Amino acid sequence: MNIRSSVDDVLSRTSAIIEEHRLSEGPLLPILHAVQEAFGFIPEDAKPLVASALNLSRAEVHGVVSFYHDFRSEPSGRHVLKLCRGEACQSMGADRLAEELKGLLDVEWGGTTADGAVTVEPVFCLGLCACAPSAMLDGEVYGRLDSESCNMLVAEVRR
């Protein structure tokens, strides 16, 4: 696929998403979530289209995308591993586990492994405080993590 057809695809699909959501009350977040669902991230080419359709500036749309941790500006890995950074998880050793996992995967926060298998993201509460430390892998939550269970998660995403 060439760059032009890729841009045309982004514009076409984003336009359809905008039409589907534009009459909703407060349509910006639903549109951005749908765009990310469609592409796996928010393409730069989609932002001006969304801004124009909603009578917003490109800076306002970019500000929303960059403010919310769930929005990505580039594609993620095939799997997304979100590690809880909340106080309860920190008090139960999440910082040590996070460093261990990032080292094992050779990534920093927000990074994707060289093989494209996994993106590691911080999340600031998964609501599993009683089961700390916790993580979410592709939408499935895991609690009471330790080195062994973290190694199992890594093995799962590497398959």
DRENMAR-153050 format. One record per residue (C-alpha): residue number from 1; x, z, y. Coordinates in pm, 1 decimal. Each point is the difference from the previous one (the first is absolute). Example, Ala and Ser with C-alpha at 12.3 -4.5 7.8 and 13.67 -1.06 7.14 Angstrom:
residues 2
<1 <1230.0 780.0 -450.0>>,
<2 <137.0 -66.0 344.0>>,
This chain:
residues 159
<1 <0.0 0.0 0.0>>,
<2 <141.7 -90.9 338.9>>,
<3 <-4.2 222.6 308.3>>,
<4 <-277.4 -198.3 172.7>>,
<5 <-240.4 28.0 -294.9>>,
<6 <84.1 367.9 -25.6>>,
<7 <-87.0 55.4 368.1>>,
<8 <-316.2 -207.3 -41.9>>,
<9 <-96.7 213.0 -301.2>>,
<10 <51.7 322.0 198.1>>,
<11 <-207.2 -131.4 289.5>>,
<12 <-277.1 -131.6 -222.1>>,
<13 <-33.0 310.9 -213.5>>,
<14 <31.9 233.3 299.0>>,
<15 <-272.6 -192.9 185.0>>,
<16 <-234.4 42.1 -297.5>>,
<17 <75.7 373.8 -11.5>>,
<18 <-65.1 35.1 372.5>>,
<19 <-336.1 -177.3 -30.5>>,
<20 <-96.6 229.7 -285.3>>,
<21 <75.7 318.9 198.1>>,
<22 <-19.9 -86.4 369.7>>,
<23 <-357.4 123.3 52.0>>,
<24 <72.4 336.6 -160.3>>,
<25 <29.4 299.0 226.2>>,
<26 <370.8 57.3 62.8>>,
<27 <113.3 -310.1 -190.8>>,
<28 <376.8 20.3 55.8>>,
<29 <90.4 234.8 -286.4>>,
<30 <-230.4 -167.5 -256.2>>,
<31 <145.1 -339.2 97.4>>,
<32 <358.5 123.7 -29.7>>,
<33 <-70.5 163.0 -337.7>>,
<34 <-157.5 -323.3 -127.0>>,
<35 <292.4 -208.4 129.1>>,
<36 <244.4 230.9 -176.7>>,
<37 <-210.4 -17.6 -315.7>>,
<38 <12.7 -380.2 15.8>>,
<39 <373.9 -37.6 66.5>>,
<40 <153.7 332.2 -106.1>>,
<41 <109.0 60.5 361.1>>,
<42 <-103.0 -93.2 356.3>>,
<43 <164.0 -337.0 77.0>>,
<44 <127.6 -43.6 357.2>>,
<45 <-203.4 -319.5 29.5>>,
<46 <-321.2 195.4 -62.2>>,
<47 <47.2 247.0 285.9>>,
<48 <-65.7 -237.3 294.6>>,
<49 <-304.2 -141.5 -178.4>>,
<50 <-146.2 348.5 -52.0>>,
<51 <84.1 96.1 357.6>>,
<52 <-170.3 -306.9 144.9>>,
<53 <-311.2 37.2 -215.2>>,
<54 <-45.3 364.4 103.9>>,
<55 <102.7 -48.9 364.3>>,
<56 <305.5 222.7 -44.8>>,
<57 <360.5 -54.3 93.4>>,
<58 <254.2 -85.9 -268.2>>,
<59 <175.4 324.2 96.0>>,
<60 <-314.4 200.9 -79.4>>,
<61 <-30.0 -156.6 -345.1>>,
<62 <372.4 44.3 -65.2>>,
<63 <-26.9 362.2 115.7>>,
<64 <-272.1 73.0 -254.2>>,
<65 <191.7 -172.5 -280.2>>,
<66 <320.0 188.9 80.8>>,
<67 <-176.7 335.3 53.4>>,
<68 <-175.7 26.1 -336.1>>,
<69 <232.7 54.0 -295.3>>,
<70 <-221.9 -192.5 -241.3>>,
<71 <45.8 -329.8 183.0>>,
<72 <304.7 -206.5 -91.6>>,
<73 <171.0 -266.0 207.2>>,
<74 <170.7 -153.7 -301.1>>,
<75 <-90.8 -39.3 -366.5>>,
<76 <38.2 298.0 -229.6>>,
<77 <140.9 3.7 -349.6>>,
<78 <-217.7 -66.1 -302.8>>,
<79 <-59.2 376.6 -13.0>>,
<80 <-34.7 249.8 284.3>>,
<81 <119.4 355.5 -58.2>>,
<82 <-115.1 242.6 268.2>>,
<83 <172.9 336.6 -0.2>>,
<84 <-172.4 292.9 165.6>>,
<85 <193.0 148.2 292.7>>,
<86 <-254.3 273.1 80.0>>,
<87 <100.2 363.6 39.5>>,
<88 <-134.8 114.0 -337.6>>,
<89 <192.8 -271.3 -181.0>>,
<90 <313.0 70.2 202.1>>,
<91 <-19.6 367.5 -90.0>>,
<92 <-11.9 -97.4 -368.0>>,
<93 <309.3 -223.0 4.9>>,
<94 <-130.4 -337.4 116.6>>,
<95 <301.1 -60.6 224.8>>,
<96 <241.4 29.7 -293.2>>,
<97 <-221.3 -223.5 -216.7>>,
<98 <-30.6 -256.9 279.1>>,
<99 <376.1 -19.7 41.7>>,
<100 <40.6 -27.9 -375.7>>,
<101 <-256.2 -281.9 -23.2>>,
<102 <133.7 -189.9 299.9>>,
<103 <348.4 24.3 -151.0>>,
<104 <-122.1 -112.7 -340.0>>,
<105 <-177.0 -299.5 154.3>>,
<106 <272.3 -60.8 262.3>>,
<107 <-249.5 -13.5 290.6>>,
<108 <-81.4 190.4 316.1>>,
<109 <-349.5 87.1 125.3>>,
<110 <-203.8 -317.7 35.1>>,
<111 <254.4 -197.3 -200.1>>,
<112 <-56.6 -225.4 -296.6>>,
<113 <231.5 -16.4 -299.9>>,
<114 <225.9 -304.0 -23.9>>,
<115 <-203.4 -130.7 -296.1>>,
<116 <-324.2 26.7 199.9>>,
<117 <-147.2 242.6 -250.9>>,
<118 <-82.5 297.3 221.9>>,
<119 <-39.7 102.3 361.6>>,
<120 <45.3 370.5 78.8>>,
<121 <-208.1 139.4 283.0>>,
<122 <-47.3 347.3 143.4>>,
<123 <-353.8 134.6 23.1>>,
<124 <-77.3 318.8 184.9>>,
<125 <-261.2 148.1 -232.5>>,
<126 <-165.6 -116.2 -317.4>>,
<127 <-229.8 301.0 -16.9>>,
<128 <162.7 128.0 -319.2>>,
<129 <153.7 307.8 159.5>>,
<130 <-79.2 218.7 -302.3>>,
<131 <185.3 -251.5 -221.1>>,
<132 <306.9 -42.2 220.2>>,
<133 <220.7 -194.7 9.7>>,
<134 <-211.5 -311.9 -30.9>>,
<135 <16.6 -376.6 26.9>>,
<136 <-221.8 -306.0 -21.7>>,
<137 <98.4 -308.3 -196.7>>,
<138 <-218.0 -306.1 59.1>>,
<139 <-292.8 221.2 98.5>>,
<140 <28.9 244.4 -291.0>>,
<141 <101.2 354.6 90.0>>,
<142 <249.5 215.6 -188.1>>,
<143 <54.9 370.4 50.8>>,
<144 <245.3 271.8 -100.9>>,
<145 <283.4 -250.2 4.0>>,
<146 <350.8 86.8 -113.1>>,
<147 <312.8 -202.7 -72.3>>,
<148 <-121.3 -102.3 -344.2>>,
<149 <-343.5 -118.9 115.5>>,
<150 <157.2 -184.5 294.5>>,
<151 <233.7 -179.7 -239.2>>,
<152 <-305.5 -97.9 -206.3>>,
<153 <-170.1 -142.7 312.4>>,
<154 <311.1 -202.1 78.0>>,
<155 <14.5 -127.9 -357.7>>,
<156 <-367.4 -100.9 30.5>>,
<157 <56.0 -208.8 312.7>>,
<158 <314.7 -158.5 -134.2>>,
<159 <-172.6 -143.3 -310.8>>,
